[in-house]
């Protein structure tokens, strides 16, 4: 926060926080830290709130949550861990083994979806009447798309609202 350029900070906020006002927030952070480095989260919360237009602040909870999410993902390399873990988990499965993914944010779900699609789809000419021997994928999707929590599950556990569940199974060695 105190060292990234406005451009790099805006990129982090836009990509990891899916923040529409990333550039405005980043520019304001750089201007504010020129006067004094950031040492408290409260100061950042106030800056983010002031950077977002009033109508946008009225919806979606705390306006700084996307900024903090983006910073956490960047600092902890969370998506990098997902990018490394998904292929590694799929690689070590034996036939009949399954990988079950619970993704709590869209960026995690995109990685899971992409990796599962990679191992379950074939690039064959359209209209081929059969799959040639040896070309069938080694994995199959157990869930069709991402499953979401039911209203009852969300009532029991409100944090389940954002979760997406995907499952893939190895069917061949």
C-alpha positions as CSV (number, residue, x, y, z in Angstrom):
1,X,0.0,0.0,0.0
2,X,2.8,2.4,0.8
3,X,5.1,1.3,-2.0
4,X,3.1,0.3,-5.1
5,X,2.7,2.8,-8.0
6,X,-0.8,4.1,-8.7
7,X,-0.9,1.9,-11.8
8,X,0.1,-1.3,-10.0
9,X,-2.2,-0.6,-7.1
10,X,-5.1,0.1,-9.4
11,X,-4.4,-3.2,-11.2
12,X,-4.5,-5.1,-7.9
13,X,-7.7,-3.4,-6.8
14,X,-9.4,-4.0,-10.2
15,X,-8.3,-7.6,-10.8
16,X,-8.3,-9.0,-7.2
17,X,-11.0,-6.8,-5.7
18,X,-13.1,-6.3,-8.9
19,X,-13.3,-2.7,-7.9
20,X,-14.9,-0.4,-10.4
21,X,-13.3,2.7,-8.8
22,X,-9.8,1.2,-8.6
23,X,-8.0,4.0,-10.4
24,X,-9.6,6.7,-8.3
25,X,-8.8,4.8,-5.1
26,X,-5.2,4.1,-6.2
27,X,-4.6,7.8,-7.1
28,X,-6.0,8.9,-3.8
29,X,-3.9,6.4,-1.9
30,X,-0.7,7.6,-3.6
31,X,-1.6,11.3,-3.0
32,X,-2.4,10.6,0.7
33,X,0.7,8.6,1.4
34,X,2.9,11.3,-0.1
35,X,1.8,13.4,2.9
36,X,2.0,10.5,5.4
37,X,2.4,6.7,5.0
38,X,-0.5,4.5,5.8
39,X,-0.3,3.0,9.3
40,X,-3.9,2.2,10.1
41,X,-6.7,0.4,8.3
42,X,-9.1,3.0,9.6
43,X,-7.4,5.7,7.5
44,X,-7.6,3.5,4.4
45,X,-11.3,2.8,5.1
46,X,-12.0,6.5,5.2
47,X,-10.0,7.2,2.0
48,X,-11.8,4.4,0.1
49,X,-15.2,5.7,1.4
50,X,-14.3,9.2,0.2
51,X,-13.1,7.9,-3.2
52,X,-16.3,6.2,-4.1
53,X,-19.3,8.2,-5.3
54,X,-22.1,8.5,-2.8
55,X,-24.7,6.4,-4.8
56,X,-22.2,3.5,-5.1
57,X,-21.5,3.7,-1.3
58,X,-25.1,3.1,-0.5
59,X,-25.2,-0.5,-1.8
60,X,-23.1,-3.6,-1.2
61,X,-22.0,-3.2,2.3
62,X,-18.7,-1.6,3.4
63,X,-17.2,0.1,0.3
64,X,-13.7,-0.8,1.5
65,X,-14.3,-4.6,1.6
66,X,-13.2,-5.1,-2.0
67,X,-10.0,-3.0,-1.4
68,X,-9.1,-5.1,1.6
69,X,-9.9,-8.3,-0.3
70,X,-7.6,-7.2,-3.1
71,X,-4.8,-6.3,-0.8
72,X,-5.1,-9.6,1.1
73,X,-5.1,-11.6,-2.1
74,X,-2.0,-9.8,-3.4
75,X,0.0,-10.0,-0.1
76,X,-0.8,-13.7,0.5
77,X,-0.6,-14.7,-3.2
78,X,-3.9,-16.5,-2.7
79,X,-4.7,-16.9,-6.3
80,X,-1.2,-18.1,-7.0
81,X,-1.7,-20.8,-4.4
82,X,-5.0,-21.8,-6.2
83,X,-3.2,-21.8,-9.6
84,X,-0.6,-24.2,-8.2
85,X,-2.9,-26.3,-6.0
86,X,-5.6,-27.2,-8.6
87,X,-3.3,-28.9,-11.1
88,X,-1.3,-30.6,-8.3
89,X,-4.5,-32.0,-6.7
90,X,-5.8,-33.3,-10.1
91,X,-2.4,-34.9,-10.9
92,X,-2.2,-37.1,-7.8
93,X,-5.7,-38.5,-8.0
94,X,-6.2,-42.2,-8.7
95,X,-9.1,-43.5,-10.7
96,X,-12.3,-43.0,-8.6
97,X,-10.7,-40.1,-6.7
98,X,-12.4,-36.8,-6.5
99,X,-11.4,-33.1,-6.1
100,X,-14.1,-31.1,-4.3
101,X,-13.7,-27.3,-4.4
102,X,-15.5,-24.8,-2.3
103,X,-14.8,-21.4,-3.8
104,X,-16.0,-18.4,-1.7
105,X,-15.1,-15.7,-4.3
106,X,-15.5,-15.5,-8.0
107,X,-11.8,-15.4,-8.7
108,X,-11.2,-18.7,-7.0
109,X,-14.2,-20.2,-8.8
110,X,-12.9,-19.1,-12.2
111,X,-9.6,-20.9,-11.5
112,X,-11.5,-24.1,-10.4
113,X,-13.8,-23.9,-13.4
114,X,-11.0,-23.4,-15.9
115,X,-8.9,-26.3,-14.5
116,X,-11.8,-28.6,-14.4
117,X,-12.8,-27.7,-17.9
118,X,-9.2,-28.3,-19.0
119,X,-9.1,-31.9,-17.8
120,X,-12.7,-32.8,-18.8
121,X,-13.0,-31.5,-22.3
122,X,-11.7,-32.7,-25.7
123,X,-10.9,-30.7,-28.7
124,X,-12.3,-32.9,-31.4
125,X,-13.9,-32.0,-34.7
126,X,-17.6,-31.3,-34.4
127,X,-19.9,-34.1,-35.5
128,X,-17.5,-36.9,-34.8
129,X,-19.7,-40.0,-34.3
130,X,-17.4,-41.4,-31.5
131,X,-14.4,-40.5,-29.4
132,X,-11.3,-42.3,-30.8
133,X,-9.7,-44.8,-28.4
134,X,-7.2,-43.2,-26.1
135,X,-8.6,-39.7,-26.5
136,X,-11.3,-39.8,-23.9
137,X,-10.6,-37.4,-21.0
138,X,-9.3,-38.9,-17.8
139,X,-11.7,-36.8,-15.7
140,X,-15.5,-36.2,-15.6
141,X,-17.5,-33.5,-13.9
142,X,-19.6,-34.8,-11.0
143,X,-21.4,-31.5,-10.7
144,X,-22.9,-29.7,-13.7
145,X,-21.6,-26.2,-13.2
146,X,-21.2,-24.8,-9.8
147,X,-23.7,-25.8,-7.1
148,X,-24.8,-23.1,-4.7
149,X,-26.2,-23.2,-1.2
150,X,-29.9,-23.6,-0.7
151,X,-32.0,-20.9,1.0
152,X,-32.2,-23.3,4.0
153,X,-28.4,-23.7,4.1
154,X,-27.9,-19.9,3.9
155,X,-30.4,-19.4,6.7
156,X,-28.5,-21.8,8.9
157,X,-25.1,-20.3,7.8
158,X,-25.2,-16.9,6.1
159,X,-21.6,-17.3,5.0
160,X,-22.7,-20.0,2.7
161,X,-24.3,-17.4,0.4
162,X,-21.3,-16.9,-1.7
163,X,-19.9,-20.4,-1.9
164,X,-19.7,-22.3,-5.1
165,X,-19.1,-26.1,-5.1
166,X,-17.5,-27.9,-8.0
167,X,-16.5,-31.6,-8.1
168,X,-14.4,-33.5,-10.7
169,X,-13.6,-37.3,-10.6
170,X,-10.7,-39.1,-12.3
171,X,-12.2,-41.9,-14.3
172,X,-9.0,-43.2,-16.0
173,X,-5.3,-43.4,-15.2
